[in-house]
């Protein structure tokens, strides 16, 4: 039995997926660090609003992923 070339392509793509996840994670981490540094340089007056905005974003993302997961 000959194997299909599609299966080989899927296997290679399956090996590359973790690499892309690491690359995306690294870019997100760099963005968070740069943003946090800039926010800290602006002072404590902006920290309250930024933390509130980040908290709302986390709660909204959690709610959306829970609703999508329950479908």
JOVEN-V557895 format. One record per residue. RES is the residue in three letters. SS is DSSP state (2 for helix, 1 for strand, 0 for the rest). NEAR is the number of other ideal C-beta (glycine too) atoms within 12 Angstrom. D_CENTER is the distance of its C-alpha to the mean C-alpha in Angstrom with 2 decimals. Layout:
BEGIN
res/ss/near/d_center
RES/SS/NEAR/D_CENTER
RES/SS/NEAR/D_CENTER
END
This chain:
BEGIN
res/ss/near/d_center
UNK/0/4/41.64
UNK/0/6/39.51
UNK/0/10/35.75
UNK/0/10/33.93
UNK/2/10/32.04
UNK/2/10/29.20
UNK/2/13/28.60
UNK/2/13/28.46
UNK/2/13/25.94
UNK/2/14/23.73
UNK/2/14/24.09
UNK/2/13/23.11
UNK/2/14/20.03
UNK/2/13/19.19
UNK/2/12/19.57
UNK/2/14/17.31
UNK/2/14/14.26
UNK/2/12/13.33
UNK/2/14/13.94
UNK/2/14/11.46
UNK/2/12/8.71
UNK/2/13/10.05
UNK/2/14/10.31
UNK/2/14/6.82
UNK/2/14/6.01
UNK/2/14/9.25
UNK/2/14/8.84
UNK/2/14/6.17
UNK/2/14/8.76
UNK/2/14/11.56
UNK/2/14/10.71
UNK/2/16/10.63
UNK/2/14/13.80
UNK/2/14/15.53
UNK/2/18/14.97
UNK/2/18/16.23
UNK/2/12/19.14
UNK/2/15/20.13
UNK/2/21/20.05
UNK/2/16/22.18
UNK/2/12/24.55
UNK/2/15/25.23
UNK/0/12/26.56
UNK/2/12/26.47
UNK/2/11/27.41
UNK/2/18/24.02
UNK/2/17/22.19
UNK/2/14/23.29
UNK/2/15/22.04
UNK/2/21/18.65
UNK/2/17/18.30
UNK/2/13/19.55
UNK/2/16/17.14
UNK/2/19/14.11
UNK/2/14/15.80
UNK/2/14/16.45
UNK/2/14/12.90
UNK/2/14/11.89
UNK/2/14/15.05
UNK/2/14/14.62
UNK/2/14/11.23
UNK/2/14/12.93
UNK/2/14/16.02
UNK/2/14/14.69
UNK/2/13/13.02
UNK/2/12/16.33
UNK/2/11/18.41
UNK/2/10/16.85
UNK/2/9/17.17
UNK/0/8/20.74
UNK/0/7/21.90
END
